[in-house]
Amino acid sequence: MTDEKLVSDDKLVGIVLVSHSAAVASSVAELAAGLAGGGTTAPVAPAGGVEGGGLGTSAELISAAAASVDRGAGVAVLTDLGSAVLTVKTLLAEGDELPANTRLVDAPFVEGAVAAVVTASAGADLAAVEAAASEAYTYRKV
């Protein structure tokens, strides 16, 4: 028997990382997935910048990213800055733009993303993923 996780990826919470920069969103997604370790990794998608590659946030990119990671167990959305939060809140208020059981998670972007992906990859439910990401606010560096 291997150490590979026995959790099927179709039961995992999906993670969307919304940044004003496509490069930042992609890099944080890569970092978080890499730190989640071997075995099955929760689906994670970056939603950075706007169509055409500029800085900003795009409702269309966020919606597409959320749809791509939705496996029916919920989707946790983490954002970098204020207008990204507003864009996600608007999508949630519209009600049909994001998958059912999508939550905006109040967490630091990098540390929260790592905690969310690691926790989701272990098979935790959406509430536990949200709690782990939010707890990242307490991580001390000194």
Secondary structure, 3 states (H helix, E strand, C coil): CCCCCCCCHHHCCEEEEEECCHHHHHHHHHHHHHHCCCCCCCCEEEEECCCCCCCCCCHHHHHHHHHHHCCCCCEEEEECCHHHHHHHHHHHHHCCCCCCCEEECCCCHHHHHHHHHHHHHCCCCHHHHHHHHHHHHHCCCC
